[in-house]
């Protein structure tokens, strides 16, 4: 088993575990939710929420927001306070292909109590807001995708100890889009 975290020259984070089968989530199924689509001061804003019930140590979130010819641009990603102290929060925006890959790692070196994205009281935490510029009446549809190399796919990562040894568990969350405009 080989656990790997790589940051490429393009600034994209690759979180992967080679040769590790995905495990069943022992608790409540994790959810990645896109919601709260709103027009604010001429910018279209879409919130990204994570629902989980255990400490979360990393995420890879590849999202597509249209086709290359679509009249939409992703200006920026605004990270929430929920992940402000994480060691890595990276957004690789590709407006030509209408994709973004979000990579988050809570800690690279030592264990910190405040580094975990523990379930909030409601079981739902906003981790980021995507800020778009859109022409006309266009409304994007959002999907996840998988890249070949480096491999990026929708994945949540948890660190735990199994028989006294560190172990990384990967879970594919449920992907939900409920982005009706407010």
LINPE-V299739 format. One record per residue. N is the residue number from 1. PHI is phi in whole degrees, -180 to 180 (999 if undefined). OMEGA is omega in whole degrees, 0 to 359 (none if undefined). D_LAST is the distance of its C-alpha to the last C-alpha in Angstrom with 1 decimal. Layout:
# LINPE-V299739
N PHI OMEGA D_LAST
N PHI OMEGA D_LAST
This chain:
# LINPE-V299739
1 999 181 46.1
2 -132 176 44.7
3 -89 184 41.5
4 -140 170 40.2
5 -127 182 37.7
6 -132 173 38.0
7 -116 185 36.5
8 -82 181 37.4
9 -61 180 38.4
10 -80 178 35.0
11 88 180 33.3
12 -87 179 31.9
13 -94 176 32.4
14 -115 175 34.0
15 -109 179 34.0
16 -152 172 36.3
17 -122 183 39.0
18 -89 176 41.7
19 80 180 43.6
20 -114 178 41.4
21 -78 178 40.1
22 -69 182 36.6
23 -97 172 36.9
24 -74 176 35.3
25 -69 185 32.8
26 -73 182 34.8
27 -116 177 31.9
28 -70 182 28.5
29 -61 179 27.1
30 -70 182 25.0
31 -135 168 21.5
32 -108 186 19.6
33 -123 171 15.9
34 -99 184 13.2
35 -154 177 9.8
36 57 176 6.7
37 -74 184 6.3
38 -149 173 5.2
39 -97 182 7.7
40 -131 179 9.9
41 51 176 13.4
42 81 179 13.8
43 -113 175 13.0
44 -91 186 10.6
45 -121 180 10.3
46 -131 181 10.5
47 -87 175 11.9
48 -112 181 15.1
49 -117 175 16.3
50 -121 174 19.8
51 -113 182 21.2
52 -153 183 24.9
53 -126 176 27.9
54 -150 182 30.4
55 -60 184 30.9
56 -107 186 29.3
57 -107 179 31.4
58 -170 178 29.9
59 -147 167 27.3
60 -123 184 27.3
61 -130 175 24.0
62 -91 181 24.6
63 -126 172 21.5
64 -107 182 21.6
65 -125 176 18.8
66 153 176 20.7
67 -99 184 24.2
68 -53 182 26.3
69 -86 183 26.0
70 -69 184 22.2
71 -83 181 20.8
72 -143 176 18.8
73 -133 174 20.0
74 -91 181 19.2
75 -73 186 20.1
76 -166 173 20.2
77 -117 177 19.5
78 -106 182 18.9
79 -79 180 20.6
80 -84 177 19.7
81 -62 182 22.5
82 -59 180 22.9
83 -119 184 24.8
84 -61 182 26.1
85 -96 176 29.6
86 -70 184 29.8
87 -69 180 32.6
88 -133 168 30.8
89 -134 187 27.2
90 -128 175 27.4
91 -125 176 25.1
92 -101 185 27.0
93 -93 177 24.9
94 -125 182 26.4
95 -71 177 24.7
96 -63 181 27.6
97 -99 178 27.0
98 59 178 23.2
99 -136 171 23.6
100 -143 174 23.2
101 -119 178 25.3
102 -97 177 24.4
103 -127 181 27.5
104 -131 176 27.7
105 -133 183 31.0
106 -74 181 31.3
107 -154 179 35.0
108 -106 188 37.7
109 -119 187 40.8
110 -118 179 41.1
111 -79 176 39.4
112 -127 181 37.2
113 -59 183 35.8
114 -83 183 32.7
115 -88 184 32.0
116 -86 172 30.7
117 -94 181 27.1
118 -75 179 27.9
119 -60 175 25.6
120 -77 181 23.7
121 -56 180 24.2
122 -81 184 21.1
123 76 184 22.2
124 -145 181 19.0
125 -131 174 18.9
126 -77 179 16.6
127 -105 182 19.1
128 -164 172 17.5
129 -128 175 14.7
130 -92 182 15.2
131 -115 186 14.9
132 -114 164 15.3
133 -113 184 16.6
134 -131 176 16.0
135 -95 175 18.2
136 65 184 17.4
137 -97 182 15.0
138 -59 173 15.7
139 -127 183 13.4
140 -73 168 15.2
141 -111 186 16.4
142 -110 176 17.3
143 -139 171 20.7
144 -96 179 23.2
145 -149 178 26.7
146 -123 175 30.1
147 -95 181 32.3
148 -84 183 36.1
149 -146 355 37.5
150 -69 183 36.4
151 -75 173 34.7
152 -131 172 31.1
153 -147 181 29.2
154 -61 186 26.4
155 -157 170 28.4
156 -110 182 28.4
157 -122 178 31.7
158 -128 174 33.5
159 -100 178 36.8
160 -152 177 39.3
161 -110 176 43.0
162 -121 183 45.0
163 54 177 48.6
164 79 180 48.4
165 -116 178 47.1
166 -64 184 43.7
167 -145 177 41.7
168 -103 175 38.3
169 -110 179 36.3
170 -114 175 33.6
171 -135 172 30.9
172 -92 182 28.6
173 -77 170 25.3
174 -71 180 23.2
175 -108 184 20.5
176 -127 174 17.2
177 -116 174 14.1
178 -131 190 11.1
179 -96 176 8.6
180 -66 185 6.4
181 -69 179 3.8
182 -95 none 0.0
